[in-house]
Amino acid sequence: MDNKLPLLVLFVFFSASLAVILTAFNDSNDTFEAAGSYAGANVLLITLESVRQDHVGFYGYGRNTTPNIDRIAMDSFVFTKAYSQAGWTLPSITSIFTSLYPNQHNVVFFNSSLPKDAETIASVLNRNGYSTKAYATHVLLKNSRRLDKGFDDYDESILGIGHPREIHSSRELSDKLISAVEGSGKPFFVWAHYFDPHYWYLNHDGFYYGKTPLDRYDSEIAYMDYHLGRVFDFLEESGLMDDTIIILVADHGEEFQDHGSAHHRTLYEEIVKVPFIIYLPARGGNVIDDCAVQHIDVMPTILGLLQIDLESEYSGRNIFSDGMNCATPVFMERESVPDSPQKMKGIIYDDKKLIFTYSGEQIRKEFYDLSSDPSELESIYGVGSAEIELAESLLNGYILQNSSQPHDTVKLSDEAVKILRDMGYM
């Protein structure tokens, strides 16, 4: 009993602190509403692999890597403070699908699988009369992990075309995506994962920026964007744009030694800050919003727009609900996996960011003021302030409340292990 008392006190403090924060900001003028009803609209969910927010043109990137995403953004809600729940694909996509934090859905390791009783955006929409189709182009997203739950068709036929170090799939994916939405006879929910910007990076004809890894990464983004443009063109020419909600969001970003690491192994901004755009039919004009939003908000936002109730438990919010709190804490985490043995937990609240990095029994703590240090160059954790104390209390409360439970697993084949190793995961 004595050992549990401090944890109970911490949990109560966490809950009380969060309640005070939410109440204080409920009357914020930073909230907004989406005009009109979208009940019965089609939904196209596009997830982008490894795309940093600061490499997208509409977010201010100097290279013209994303002209097609940019033109959709001109008529969309664009979120400047959008965050991933994790630094890699599997837990990130699962959080998008379930509106649960990683240590709630427990899909946090390479061999993790979604629990059998988990509710997903596809299962809810399928139950409400939607045709549901998925295009999974990443080996970590195979249906053996139960991510296919609720989908009428879960297409894995283009899980990377070619050798793992020469994977390309945007052209083939866009071909399939156009065919899918063209032939749908009832409201559809289609999810497509565009994989190409993932490491290793390839140069593509017509999209050459140079030979460095970052140059080739931009070439991958531009190639992907070109083929996304074909999908957008079809939606416009067919008239489907007038009946289709489009959500475009990256699973995570990518790092190029920004903080001494490559690929995606940390929780710094280059990894967790992602492009997030919502296009609403027949609305016109764009809104650039600086409310903090996150992956777990995708599912309740879609269902809210469609006026469909979500009966299961979830952690996200409908972004367009009245009185949305712009200062809600954003939690993120990364469990210890072969390519990143150090476990990390983090929180962003009111432009302040706290990161815990675990190494054995030791915890390294970093605190950044993102408003004055957006690149996280100088930790001010040791300074001591009420802001640091609050962030630490909230993060400790989150860790306690969402402590990892035993998770369902799948057996990785030798081929899958080889592919993951070749992709830099092991």
C-alpha positions as CSV (number, residue, x, y, z in Angstrom):
1,M,0.0,0.0,0.0
2,D,2.8,2.4,0.9
3,N,4.5,1.9,-2.4
4,K,1.4,2.7,-4.4
5,L,0.5,6.0,-2.5
6,P,3.0,8.3,-4.3
7,L,1.8,7.0,-7.7
8,L,-1.8,7.6,-6.7
9,V,-1.0,11.1,-5.6
10,L,0.8,11.8,-8.9
11,F,-2.1,10.5,-10.9
12,V,-4.6,12.7,-9.0
13,F,-2.3,15.7,-9.5
14,F,-2.0,14.9,-13.2
15,S,-5.7,14.7,-13.6
16,A,-6.4,17.8,-11.6
17,S,-3.7,19.8,-13.5
18,L,-5.1,18.8,-16.8
19,A,-8.6,19.7,-15.8
20,V,-7.5,23.2,-14.8
21,I,-5.6,23.6,-18.1
22,L,-8.6,22.6,-20.2
23,T,-11.0,24.8,-18.2
24,A,-8.7,27.8,-18.5
25,F,-8.5,27.6,-22.3
26,N,-12.1,26.5,-23.1
27,D,-13.1,30.1,-23.9
28,S,-10.1,30.7,-26.1
29,N,-10.7,32.8,-29.3
30,D,-8.3,30.5,-31.2
31,T,-11.0,27.9,-31.8
32,F,-12.8,27.7,-35.1
33,E,-15.7,25.7,-36.7
34,A,-16.1,24.0,-40.0
35,A,-19.1,25.4,-41.9
36,G,-21.8,23.0,-43.0
37,S,-22.7,19.4,-42.6
38,Y,-20.7,16.6,-44.2
39,A,-22.9,13.6,-43.4
40,G,-22.5,11.0,-46.1
41,A,-19.4,12.6,-47.7
42,N,-16.6,10.4,-49.0
43,V,-13.4,10.3,-47.0
44,L,-9.9,10.0,-48.5
45,L,-7.2,9.6,-45.8
46,I,-3.7,10.0,-47.3
47,T,-0.7,9.3,-45.0
48,L,2.8,10.3,-46.2
49,E,5.8,8.3,-45.1
50,S,8.6,10.2,-43.4
51,V,7.7,13.7,-44.6
52,R,8.9,16.5,-42.5
53,Q,6.7,19.5,-42.2
54,D,9.5,21.9,-43.1
55,H,10.1,20.2,-46.4
56,V,6.6,21.0,-47.7
57,G,6.2,24.1,-49.8
58,F,3.1,25.5,-48.2
59,Y,4.9,25.4,-44.8
60,G,7.6,27.6,-46.2
61,Y,10.2,25.3,-47.7
62,G,12.4,27.0,-50.3
63,R,12.4,24.1,-52.8
64,N,9.2,23.5,-54.9
65,T,8.8,19.9,-53.7
66,T,5.1,19.9,-53.2
67,P,3.2,22.0,-55.8
68,N,0.2,19.6,-55.8
69,I,-0.1,19.4,-52.0
70,D,0.2,23.2,-51.9
71,R,-2.7,23.8,-54.3
72,I,-4.9,21.6,-52.1
73,A,-3.7,23.4,-49.1
74,M,-4.9,26.7,-50.7
75,D,-8.5,25.5,-50.1
76,S,-8.0,23.6,-46.8
77,F,-7.4,23.9,-43.1
78,V,-3.6,23.8,-42.6
79,F,-2.3,23.1,-39.1
80,T,1.1,24.5,-38.3
81,K,1.5,22.7,-34.9
82,A,0.6,19.2,-35.9
83,Y,2.3,16.3,-34.2
84,S,2.9,12.6,-34.5
85,Q,2.4,10.4,-31.5
86,A,5.6,8.4,-32.2
87,G,8.8,8.6,-34.2
88,W,8.1,5.7,-36.5
89,T,5.4,4.2,-38.7
90,L,3.6,1.4,-37.0
91,P,2.6,3.1,-33.7
92,S,1.9,6.4,-35.6
93,I,-0.5,4.8,-38.1
94,T,-2.2,2.8,-35.3
95,S,-2.8,6.0,-33.3
96,I,-4.4,7.6,-36.4
97,F,-6.6,4.6,-36.9
98,T,-7.7,4.2,-33.2
99,S,-7.4,7.7,-31.6
100,L,-5.3,6.0,-28.9
101,Y,-1.9,6.8,-27.6
102,P,0.8,4.2,-28.4
103,N,0.9,2.8,-24.9
104,Q,-2.9,2.5,-25.0
105,H,-3.1,0.5,-28.2
106,N,0.3,-1.1,-27.4
107,V,1.4,-1.4,-31.0
108,V,4.8,-0.2,-30.0
109,F,7.3,-2.9,-31.1
110,F,8.2,-4.4,-34.5
111,N,6.2,-7.6,-33.7
112,S,3.2,-5.8,-32.2
113,S,-0.4,-6.4,-33.4
114,L,-3.6,-4.5,-32.8
115,P,-5.8,-6.1,-30.1
116,K,-8.7,-8.1,-31.4
117,D,-11.3,-5.9,-29.7
118,A,-9.8,-2.6,-30.9
119,E,-12.1,-0.2,-32.7
120,T,-10.7,1.6,-35.8
121,I,-11.9,4.4,-38.0
122,A,-12.5,1.8,-40.8
123,S,-14.6,-0.5,-38.6
124,V,-16.8,2.4,-37.5
125,L,-17.4,3.7,-41.0
126,N,-18.0,0.2,-42.4
127,R,-20.6,-0.3,-39.7
128,N,-22.2,3.0,-40.9
129,G,-22.6,2.0,-44.5
130,Y,-19.3,3.1,-46.0
131,S,-17.3,1.0,-48.5
132,T,-13.8,0.8,-47.0
133,K,-10.5,0.2,-48.9
134,A,-6.9,0.4,-47.9
135,Y,-3.6,0.5,-49.7
136,A,-0.7,-0.5,-47.4
137,T,2.7,0.1,-49.0
138,H,5.0,-0.5,-46.0
139,V,6.0,-3.9,-44.7
140,L,5.2,-2.8,-41.1
141,L,1.6,-2.3,-42.1
142,K,0.7,-5.8,-43.3
143,N,-2.7,-7.1,-42.4
144,S,-1.3,-9.7,-40.1
145,R,-1.1,-6.9,-37.5
146,R,-4.9,-6.5,-37.7
147,L,-4.7,-3.0,-39.2
148,D,-7.1,-4.4,-41.8
149,K,-9.9,-4.4,-39.3
150,G,-13.0,-2.8,-40.8
151,F,-11.7,-2.7,-44.4
152,D,-13.6,-4.5,-47.1
153,D,-10.4,-4.7,-49.0
154,Y,-6.8,-4.3,-47.7
155,D,-4.5,-4.2,-50.7
156,E,-0.9,-5.1,-50.0
157,S,0.0,-5.8,-53.7
158,I,2.4,-2.9,-53.9
159,L,4.3,-3.3,-50.6
160,G,7.3,-1.6,-52.2
161,I,8.0,-2.4,-55.9
162,G,11.6,-3.6,-56.4
163,H,14.6,-4.2,-54.1
164,P,14.2,-2.7,-50.6
165,R,16.9,-0.1,-51.4
166,E,15.1,0.8,-54.7
167,I,11.5,0.9,-53.6
168,H,9.1,3.1,-55.5
169,S,5.3,2.9,-55.4
170,S,3.7,6.3,-55.9
171,R,2.8,5.9,-59.5
172,E,1.3,2.5,-59.0
173,L,-0.5,3.6,-55.8
174,S,-2.1,6.6,-57.6
175,D,-3.2,4.3,-60.4
176,K,-5.0,2.0,-58.0
177,L,-6.4,4.9,-55.9
178,I,-8.0,6.5,-59.0
179,S,-9.6,3.2,-60.0
180,A,-10.9,2.7,-56.5
181,V,-12.6,6.0,-56.1
182,E,-13.9,6.0,-59.7
183,G,-15.7,2.7,-59.2
184,S,-17.2,3.3,-55.8
185,G,-21.0,3.0,-55.7
186,K,-21.6,4.3,-52.2
187,P,-19.9,6.6,-49.8
188,F,-16.3,5.5,-49.5
189,F,-13.5,5.6,-47.0
190,V,-10.2,5.0,-48.7
191,W,-6.8,5.1,-46.9
192,A,-3.6,5.2,-49.0
193,H,-0.1,5.3,-47.6
194,Y,2.5,6.9,-49.8
195,F,5.8,5.3,-49.0
196,D,8.5,6.7,-51.3
197,P,10.2,9.3,-49.1
198,H,11.3,6.6,-46.8
199,Y,15.1,5.8,-46.5
200,W,16.8,4.7,-48.8
201,Y,16.3,7.9,-50.9
202,L,16.3,7.7,-54.7
203,N,16.7,10.4,-57.3
204,H,13.8,10.5,-59.8
205,D,13.9,11.8,-63.3
206,G,12.5,15.3,-63.5
207,F,13.0,15.9,-59.8
208,Y,16.7,16.3,-59.3
209,Y,18.1,18.5,-56.6
210,G,21.6,17.0,-56.1
211,K,23.3,13.9,-54.7
212,T,23.3,14.3,-51.0
213,P,20.8,12.3,-48.9
214,L,18.7,15.4,-48.2
215,D,18.7,16.2,-52.0
216,R,17.5,12.7,-52.8
217,Y,14.9,12.9,-50.0
218,D,13.5,16.0,-51.6
219,S,13.4,14.2,-55.0
220,E,11.4,11.4,-53.4
221,I,8.9,13.9,-51.9
222,A,8.6,15.7,-55.3
223,Y,8.0,12.4,-57.1
224,M,5.3,11.4,-54.6
225,D,3.7,14.8,-54.9
226,Y,3.6,14.6,-58.7
227,H,1.6,11.3,-58.5
228,L,-0.6,12.7,-55.7
229,G,-1.4,15.5,-58.2
230,R,-2.8,12.9,-60.6
231,V,-5.3,11.8,-57.9
232,F,-6.3,15.4,-57.1
233,D,-6.7,16.1,-60.9
234,F,-9.0,13.1,-61.2
235,L,-11.1,14.1,-58.2
236,E,-11.5,17.6,-59.6
237,E,-12.3,16.5,-63.2
238,S,-14.8,13.8,-62.1
239,G,-16.6,16.1,-59.7
240,L,-15.8,13.9,-56.7
241,M,-13.9,16.8,-55.1
242,D,-17.3,18.3,-54.3
243,D,-18.2,15.3,-52.2
244,T,-14.9,14.1,-50.6
245,I,-13.2,15.1,-47.4
246,I,-9.4,14.8,-47.8
247,I,-7.1,14.4,-44.8
248,L,-3.5,14.5,-45.6
249,V,-1.0,13.9,-42.8
250,A,2.5,12.4,-42.4
251,D,3.2,9.5,-40.1
252,H,6.4,11.2,-38.9
253,G,9.3,13.2,-40.2
254,E,12.9,12.4,-40.9
255,E,16.3,13.5,-39.5
256,F,19.5,14.3,-41.2
257,Q,21.9,14.6,-38.3
258,D,19.8,17.6,-36.9
259,H,20.5,16.2,-33.5
260,G,23.2,13.7,-34.3
261,S,21.0,11.0,-35.7
262,A,19.7,9.8,-39.1
263,H,16.5,8.1,-40.3
264,H,13.9,8.5,-37.5
265,R,15.0,7.6,-34.0
266,T,14.1,10.5,-31.8
267,L,11.3,12.8,-30.7
268,Y,12.8,16.1,-31.8
269,E,10.8,18.4,-34.0
270,E,12.2,17.2,-37.3
271,I,10.7,13.8,-36.4
272,V,7.4,14.6,-34.7
273,K,6.2,17.8,-36.4
274,V,4.3,16.8,-39.5
275,P,2.2,18.3,-42.3
276,F,-1.5,18.0,-41.6
277,I,-4.1,19.3,-44.0
278,I,-7.9,18.9,-44.1
279,Y,-9.8,19.7,-47.2
280,L,-13.6,20.1,-46.8
281,P,-15.8,20.0,-50.0
282,A,-17.2,23.2,-51.5
283,R,-15.8,25.4,-48.8
284,G,-13.2,27.5,-50.6
285,G,-10.3,29.5,-49.1
286,N,-7.8,28.3,-46.6
287,V,-7.4,28.6,-42.9
288,I,-3.9,28.5,-41.3
289,D,-4.3,27.4,-37.8
290,D,-1.8,27.2,-34.9
291,C,-3.8,25.1,-32.5
292,A,-1.9,22.1,-31.3
293,V,-3.3,19.0,-33.1
294,Q,-2.1,15.4,-33.2
295,H,-2.6,12.0,-34.8
296,I,-5.1,10.9,-32.2
297,D,-7.4,13.8,-33.4
298,V,-7.9,12.3,-36.9
299,M,-10.5,9.7,-36.1
300,P,-12.8,11.8,-33.9
301,T,-12.5,14.7,-36.4
302,I,-13.6,12.5,-39.3
303,L,-16.5,11.0,-37.4
304,G,-17.5,14.5,-36.1
305,L,-17.6,15.9,-39.7
306,L,-19.7,12.9,-40.8
307,Q,-22.0,13.3,-37.7
308,I,-21.3,9.7,-36.6
309,D,-21.0,8.9,-32.9
310,L,-17.9,7.1,-31.6
311,E,-19.0,4.8,-28.8
312,S,-15.6,3.3,-27.8
313,E,-13.1,5.1,-25.7
314,Y,-10.6,7.3,-27.5
315,S,-8.1,10.0,-26.5
316,G,-8.3,12.5,-29.4
317,R,-10.7,15.4,-30.1
318,N,-12.8,16.6,-33.0
319,I,-10.7,19.5,-34.2
320,F,-13.7,21.4,-35.3
321,S,-15.8,21.0,-32.1
322,D,-17.0,24.1,-30.3
323,G,-14.5,25.5,-27.8
324,M,-11.6,23.3,-28.9
325,N,-8.7,23.8,-26.5
326,C,-5.7,25.1,-28.4
327,A,-3.3,24.4,-25.6
328,T,-4.1,20.7,-25.0
329,P,-0.9,18.8,-24.1
330,V,0.5,16.6,-26.9
331,F,2.1,13.4,-25.7
332,M,4.6,11.3,-27.7
333,E,6.8,8.3,-27.1
334,R,9.1,5.8,-28.6
335,E,9.8,2.4,-27.0
336,S,13.2,0.7,-27.2
337,V,13.4,-1.2,-30.5
338,P,16.5,-2.6,-32.3
339,D,17.2,0.5,-34.4
340,S,16.7,2.8,-31.4
341,P,17.6,1.1,-28.1
342,Q,16.9,4.3,-26.0
343,K,13.3,4.7,-24.9
344,M,11.9,8.2,-25.1
345,K,8.8,10.0,-23.8
346,G,7.8,13.6,-24.5
347,I,5.2,16.3,-24.0
348,I,4.5,19.6,-25.8
349,Y,2.4,22.1,-24.0
350,D,1.9,25.7,-24.8
351,D,5.0,25.8,-27.0
352,K,7.1,24.2,-24.3
353,K,8.6,20.7,-24.8
354,L,10.0,18.2,-22.4
355,I,11.7,15.0,-23.4
356,F,12.7,12.0,-21.2
357,T,15.4,9.7,-22.7
358,Y,15.9,6.4,-20.8
359,S,19.2,4.6,-20.7
360,G,19.1,1.8,-18.2
361,E,18.1,3.3,-14.8
362,Q,19.2,6.8,-16.0
363,I,16.8,9.4,-17.4
364,R,18.2,12.4,-19.4
365,K,15.7,15.3,-19.3
366,E,15.6,18.1,-21.9
367,F,13.3,21.1,-21.9
368,Y,12.9,23.5,-24.8
369,D,10.9,26.7,-25.4
370,L,9.8,26.1,-29.0
371,S,8.7,29.7,-29.4
372,S,12.3,31.0,-29.0
373,D,14.2,27.8,-29.9
374,P,12.2,26.0,-32.5
375,S,15.2,23.9,-33.6
376,E,15.8,22.6,-30.0
377,L,19.4,23.7,-29.9
378,E,19.7,24.5,-26.2
379,S,17.9,22.6,-23.4
380,I,17.0,24.8,-20.4
381,Y,15.9,22.0,-18.2
382,G,18.2,22.9,-15.4
383,V,17.0,26.5,-15.1
384,G,14.0,25.6,-12.9
385,S,10.6,27.2,-13.5
386,A,6.9,26.6,-12.9
387,E,6.6,25.7,-16.6
388,I,9.1,22.9,-16.3
389,E,7.5,21.6,-13.1
390,L,4.1,21.5,-14.8
391,A,5.4,19.8,-17.9
392,E,7.2,17.2,-15.8
393,S,4.1,16.5,-13.7
394,L,1.9,16.1,-16.8
395,L,4.4,13.8,-18.5
396,N,4.9,11.7,-15.3
397,G,1.1,11.4,-15.0
398,Y,0.8,10.4,-18.6
399,I,3.4,7.7,-18.2
400,L,1.7,6.4,-15.1
401,Q,-1.8,6.5,-16.7
402,N,-0.7,4.8,-19.9
403,S,1.9,2.3,-18.7
404,S,2.6,-0.3,-21.3
405,Q,0.5,-3.5,-21.0
406,P,1.2,-6.9,-22.6
407,H,0.6,-6.6,-26.3
408,D,-0.6,-8.9,-29.1
409,T,2.3,-10.0,-31.3
410,V,2.9,-11.5,-34.7
411,K,5.9,-13.6,-35.8
412,L,8.1,-11.8,-38.3
413,S,9.2,-13.9,-41.2
414,D,12.9,-14.1,-42.2
415,E,12.0,-12.1,-45.3
416,A,10.4,-9.4,-43.2
417,V,13.4,-9.2,-40.9
418,K,15.7,-8.9,-43.9
419,I,13.6,-6.1,-45.5
420,L,13.3,-4.2,-42.2
421,R,17.1,-4.5,-41.7
422,D,17.7,-3.2,-45.3
423,M,15.4,-0.3,-44.6
424,G,17.5,0.8,-41.6
425,Y,15.2,-0.5,-38.9
426,M,17.5,-3.2,-37.5
